[in-house]
């Protein structure tokens, strides 16, 4: 395979060393929350956010006061975005049906889709107030029917961000806390004297939030490992360097460790995009962040064929994959590992992040190999049930069950079947033997 890297990011070992440092910090912080509850949460909030209000939970009066600070135009935009996201989430929810079927005479099988009973939604706001993340987590939980939705967000410039709080409230949050980072995720999962623990954590965040969710998984459910933003642009010579560079830097500005990859079969486009990125970094207001991310995590990969591009793309399994080629639908039909696809030059990741209606909380760090992104179905647990309603069915199924249990050596299991065969079928099966 002729795959050439015109630009590479940090070596994998350096990335692994960074991850190890994050793991240690998170482990210590979660242990403190477990041991000392609210006291530890406040110490962490003071240390990391320099924020120490009388209560981290916002009262209804405080929520109303913050919402009143949001301009009418911004409120209209938030409502428009939530309308699009709600509409698609409702369509997704309607696609998940409860079922009940009589699979054979007297045997009824079914399943019910039951909402998770409490969810903690983390909404980042440290570097940028992530208004859209409130729609993606809180609103979809509400559409799923979650009865208790807790939302947390760090202070932005020393206070709760009014637009984020408005989005949380309009989305359906029942409790809102101005808490960020490990302390927010840990408090929601572990619980404190003032915060009742939740059953599930959702939402994107920085490396520390993602690692906290990873360490808490099992104690609570999580949506997915949603760490630093990743983007891949798959392009051929049907598009130009300006659009490729703009789309790469548009995601690199998220943070200092946001991978951005150009994958192309045009060396000319690759070189032109490198030059265009250099130019844009001289005028982009967020260049201080984007330049570091591009320097350390940016890559430009040139392939000879579309098949090679497909293979590399599936191996990288990027969170956002923007496809701008002469065969976009071919990539849609053939790609198997990614967070979400954005097809065609008219489409872009920013629209998906903010307004178009799909969910922007997506798998990172190759998790797209085994899971999709956050959606209304993540909040639903599919529980099966069984019901045998005739003596004949109890006897027939019991006989098969008895023999199959004995095949595995489970005598006690077999007796569960046998007692039904004796009672409802009138058959004499010696204790501890298989049915004939």
C-alpha positions in Angstrom: 0.0 0.0 0.0 1.4 3.3 -1.0 0.5 5.5 1.9 2.7 8.6 2.6 2.6 10.9 5.5 3.4 14.5 4.5 2.9 15.5 8.1 2.7 13.5 11.3 1.7 14.4 14.8 3.1 13.5 18.2 4.6 10.0 18.5 2.3 7.5 20.0 4.6 7.0 23.0 4.3 10.7 23.9 0.5 10.5 23.7 0.5 7.4 25.9 2.7 9.3 28.5 0.2 12.1 28.5 -2.7 9.7 29.1 -0.8 8.1 32.0 -0.5 11.5 33.7 -4.2 12.1 33.3 -5.1 8.7 34.7 -3.2 9.4 37.9 -4.7 12.8 38.5 -8.3 11.5 37.9 -7.8 8.4 40.2 -6.7 10.7 43.0 -9.5 13.1 42.6 -12.2 10.4 42.5 -10.8 8.8 45.6 -11.1 12.2 47.4 -14.7 12.6 46.3 -15.5 9.1 47.5 -13.9 9.7 50.9 -14.9 13.3 51.6 -18.0 14.1 49.4 -19.0 17.7 49.2 -15.8 19.0 50.9 -13.6 17.4 48.2 -15.9 18.6 45.4 -15.6 22.2 46.7 -11.8 21.9 47.1 -11.5 20.7 43.5 -13.8 23.4 42.1 -11.8 26.0 44.0 -8.5 24.6 42.7 -9.4 24.1 39.1 -12.1 26.7 38.5 -11.5 29.2 41.3 -15.2 29.1 41.9 -16.9 28.7 45.3 -20.5 29.9 45.5 -22.7 29.2 48.5 -24.4 26.3 46.5 -23.3 24.8 43.2 -26.8 23.9 42.4 -28.7 26.7 40.7 -32.1 27.7 42.2 -35.0 28.4 39.9 -34.6 32.1 40.6 -31.0 32.0 39.5 -31.9 30.1 36.4 -34.6 32.6 35.5 -32.1 35.5 36.1 -29.5 33.9 33.9 -32.0 33.2 31.1 -33.1 36.8 31.2 -29.5 37.8 30.2 -29.7 35.9 26.9 -30.6 38.1 24.0 -33.9 37.4 22.1 -31.9 36.5 19.0 -29.8 34.0 20.8 -32.8 32.5 22.5 -34.5 32.1 19.1 -31.3 30.4 17.7 -31.2 28.0 20.7 -34.9 27.1 20.2 -34.3 26.6 16.5 -31.4 24.2 17.2 -33.4 22.3 19.8 -36.3 22.0 17.5 -34.1 20.3 14.9 -32.5 18.0 17.4 -35.8 17.1 19.1 -37.4 16.3 15.8 -34.6 13.8 14.8 -34.5 12.3 18.3 -38.3 11.8 18.3 -38.0 10.0 14.9 -35.2 7.8 16.4 -37.3 7.1 19.5 -40.3 6.1 17.4 -38.1 3.6 15.5 -37.5 1.7 18.7 -40.7 -0.4 19.3 -41.7 -2.5 22.2 -42.5 -6.0 20.8 -44.5 -9.0 21.9 -45.0 -12.1 19.8 -46.3 -15.6 20.2 -43.4 -17.6 18.9 -45.2 -20.9 19.2 -48.6 -21.8 20.6 -48.7 -20.8 24.3 -45.2 -19.1 24.3 -45.1 -15.3 24.4 -41.8 -13.4 24.2 -41.3 -9.7 24.2 -39.2 -6.7 25.1 -39.7 -3.3 26.5 -37.6 -0.2 26.0 -37.3 1.4 29.5 -35.6 4.7 30.1 -32.5 4.9 32.4 -34.0 6.4 35.6 -31.3 9.1 36.2 -28.7 10.6 34.0 -25.9 13.1 34.6 -25.2 15.3 31.6 -21.8 17.0 31.4 -21.7 20.2 29.3 -18.1 21.6 28.7 -17.7 25.4 29.1 -14.1 25.9 30.4 -12.5 27.2 27.2 -15.7 27.6 25.1 -19.3 27.6 26.4 -20.7 24.5 24.7 -24.3 25.5 24.4 -24.9 22.8 21.8 -23.8 20.0 24.1 -26.7 20.8 26.4 -29.1 20.1 23.5 -27.3 16.8 22.6 -27.3 15.3 26.1 -30.2 16.9 28.1 -32.7 17.2 25.3 -32.2 13.7 24.0 -32.5 12.3 27.5 -35.8 14.2 27.8 -37.1 12.7 24.5 -36.2 9.3 25.8 -38.3 9.9 28.9 -35.6 9.9 31.6 -37.3 10.9 34.8 -34.3 12.6 36.5 -31.9 14.6 34.4 -29.0 16.3 36.1 -26.8 18.8 34.2 -23.5 20.2 35.1 -21.3 22.8 33.5 -18.1 24.6 34.7 -18.2 28.4 35.2 -17.2 30.4 32.2 -15.3 33.6 33.0 -16.1 33.2 36.6 -19.9 32.6 36.5 -22.5 30.3 35.0 -22.8 30.9 31.2 -26.4 32.2 30.6 -26.8 30.6 27.2 -25.6 27.2 28.4 -28.0 27.4 31.4 -30.8 28.4 29.1 -30.2 25.5 26.8 -30.1 23.1 29.8 -33.3 24.4 31.2 -35.2 24.5 27.8 -33.8 21.0 27.1 -35.5 19.6 30.2 -32.9 19.4 33.0 -34.3 18.9 36.4 -31.2 19.9 38.4 -28.5 22.2 37.2 -25.1 22.6 38.9 -22.2 25.0 38.1 -19.5 22.3 38.4 -16.8 21.3 36.0 -14.2 18.6 35.3 -13.5 15.6 37.4 -15.4 17.1 40.4 -18.7 17.3 38.4 -18.5 13.8 36.8 -17.3 12.3 40.1 -20.0 14.0 42.2 -22.8 12.8 39.8 -21.6 9.2 39.7 -20.4 8.7 43.3 -22.9 11.0 45.0 -22.3 13.4 47.9 -24.2 14.7 50.8 -26.1 17.1 48.5 -26.0 15.3 45.1 -27.9 12.1 44.7 -25.9 9.7 42.4 -27.1 9.0 38.9 -27.3 5.8 37.0 -25.5 7.0 33.8 -23.1 9.7 32.7 -23.2 11.3 29.2 -21.6 14.1 27.4 -18.2 15.2 25.9 -15.3 16.7 27.8 -11.6 17.2 28.0 -9.1 14.4 28.6 -9.8 14.5 32.4 -13.5 14.2 32.0 -13.2 11.3 29.5 -10.8 9.5 31.8 -13.1 10.1 34.8 -16.0 8.5 32.9 -13.7 5.6 32.0 -12.8 5.0 35.6 -16.4 5.3 36.8 -17.8 2.9 34.1 -19.3 -0.1 35.8 -20.3 1.9 38.8 -22.5 3.8 36.4 -23.2 3.5 32.7 -21.7 5.9 30.2 -22.7 6.9 26.7 -19.2 6.4 25.2 -15.6 7.6 25.5 -16.0 11.1 24.2 -12.6 12.7 24.6 -10.9 15.5 22.7 -12.4 16.3 19.3 -11.1 14.4 16.3 -11.7 15.3 12.7 -10.7 13.7 9.3 -11.2 15.3 5.9 -11.3 12.8 3.1 -10.9 14.7 -0.1 -9.9 14.4 -3.8 -9.3 17.1 -6.4 -13.0 17.9 -6.6 -12.5 20.4 -3.8 -9.8 23.0 -3.0 -7.3 23.7 -0.3 -9.3 26.5 1.3 -12.3 24.3 2.2 -10.1 21.5 3.4 -7.9 23.8 5.6 -11.0 25.6 7.0 -12.6 22.3 8.0 -9.4 21.0 9.6 -8.8 24.1 11.7 -12.5 24.5 12.5 -12.1 21.4 14.7 -8.5 21.9 15.8 -9.6 25.0 17.7 -11.4 22.9 20.2 -8.3 22.3 22.3 -4.5 21.7 22.3 -4.9 17.9 21.7 -7.5 17.7 18.9 -6.4 15.4 16.1 -7.1 16.7 12.6 -6.2 14.6 9.6 -6.3 15.2 5.9 -6.6 12.0 3.8 -6.3 12.5 0.1 -5.2 10.9 -3.2 -4.0 14.3 -4.5 -0.5 15.3 -3.5 -1.2 18.7 -5.0 -4.2 19.2 -2.7 -2.2 18.0 0.3 0.6 20.5 -0.3 -1.8 23.3 -1.1 -3.8 22.5 2.1 -0.6 22.7 4.2 0.1 26.1 2.8 -3.5 27.3 3.3 -3.4 26.2 6.9 -0.3 28.3 7.5 -2.0 31.2 6.0 -5.3 30.8 7.9 -3.4 30.5 11.2 -2.1 34.1 10.7 -5.7 35.4 10.7 -7.8 32.9 12.8 -8.7 34.4 16.2 -8.4 31.0 17.9 -5.0 30.3 16.3 -3.3 30.1 19.6 -5.2 26.9 20.3 -5.6 25.6 16.8 -1.9 26.0 15.9 -0.7 23.9 18.8 -3.3 21.2 18.1 -2.3 21.2 14.4 1.4 21.1 15.2 1.1 18.2 17.7 -1.8 16.3 16.3 -2.3 17.3 12.7 -1.6 14.7 9.9 -1.6 14.8 6.1 -1.8 11.4 4.5 -1.6 10.8 0.8 -2.8 7.5 -0.8 -2.8 6.3 -4.4 -6.3 4.8 -4.5 -9.8 5.3 -3.0 -9.5 1.8 -1.6 -6.4 2.8 0.3 -8.1 5.9 1.6 -11.0 3.7 2.8 -8.7 1.3 4.6 -6.8 4.1 6.3 -10.0 5.9 7.3 -11.4 2.8 8.9 -8.2 2.2 10.7 -8.1 5.7 12.1 -11.8 5.6 13.0 -12.0 9.3 13.5 -14.9 11.0 15.4 -15.9 13.3 12.6 -15.3 12.2 9.0 -15.9 14.8 6.3 -16.1 13.3 2.8 -15.7 15.5 -0.2 -15.0 13.4 -3.2 -16.5 12.3 -6.5 -17.9 9.2 -4.8 -19.2 10.3 -1.4 -22.0 7.7 -1.3 -19.4 5.0 -2.0 -17.7 5.9 1.3 -21.1 5.9 3.0 -21.8 2.4 1.7 -18.3 1.1 2.6 -17.0 2.8 5.7 -17.5 0.9 8.9 -15.5 2.6 11.7 -16.2 6.3 12.5 -18.3 8.6 14.7 -20.4 10.4 12.1 -20.1 11.1 8.4 -20.5 14.5 6.8 -21.0 14.0 3.1 -20.3 16.5 0.3 -18.8 20.0 0.2 -22.1 21.6 1.2 -22.0 19.7 4.5 -19.7 20.5 7.4 -19.0 19.3 10.9 -19.9 22.7 12.5 -23.5 22.3 11.3 -23.6 18.8 12.8 -22.0 20.1 16.0 -24.6 22.9 16.5 -27.8 22.8 14.6 -28.6 20.3 11.9 -30.3 17.7 14.2 -27.9 14.8 14.6 -26.1 14.3 17.8 -22.5 15.7 18.2 -21.4 13.5 21.1 -19.4 10.9 19.2 -16.8 8.2 19.8 -13.2 9.1 19.9 -9.9 7.2 20.2 -11.0 4.5 17.8 -14.1 3.7 19.8 -16.0 4.1 16.5 -14.9 0.5 15.9 -17.5 -0.8 18.4 -20.0 1.9 19.1 -21.9 4.8 17.5 -22.5 8.2 19.0 -24.9 9.4 21.6 -28.6 9.2 20.6 -31.9 8.7 22.2 -31.5 5.0 22.2 -28.5 5.2 24.5 -30.9 6.3 27.3 -33.1 3.2 26.8 -32.6 -0.2 28.2 -34.1 -3.0 26.2 -35.4 -5.6 28.6 -36.9 -8.9 27.5 -39.7 -10.9 29.1 -41.2 -14.4 28.6 -44.6 -15.8 29.4 -45.9 -19.4 29.0 -49.7 -19.5 29.0 -50.7 -23.1 28.2 -50.0 -26.5 29.9 -49.0 -27.9 26.5 -46.4 -25.2 25.9 -45.0 -25.6 29.5 -44.7 -29.3 29.0 -43.0 -29.1 25.5 -40.6 -26.3 26.4 -39.9 -28.0 29.8 -38.9 -31.3 28.1 -36.4 -29.6 25.8 -35.1 -27.4 28.6 -34.7 -30.4 30.9 -32.5 -32.3 28.5 -30.4 -29.2 27.5 -29.8 -28.4 31.1 -28.6 -31.9 31.8 -26.4 -31.8 28.7 -24.4 -29.0 30.5 -24.6 -30.8 33.9 -27.0 -28.3 35.6 -29.2 -30.7 37.5 -30.9 -27.9 39.5 -31.7 -26.1 36.3 -33.2 -29.2 34.9 -35.4 -29.6 37.9 -36.9 -26.1 37.2 -38.0 -27.5 33.9 -39.0 -31.0 35.3 -41.3 -29.7 37.9 -43.4 -27.9 35.2 -43.4 -31.1 33.1 -44.7 -33.1 36.1 -47.3 -30.5 37.1 -48.6 -29.3 33.8 -47.9 -32.4 31.6 -48.7 -35.1 34.1 -45.4 -36.9 33.3 -43.4 -38.9 35.8 -39.7 -37.8 35.6 -37.5 -39.1 38.4 -35.8 -36.3 40.4 -32.5 -35.3 38.9 -33.0 -37.0 35.6 -33.6 -35.6 32.1 -37.1 -35.6 30.5 -37.6 -38.3 27.8 
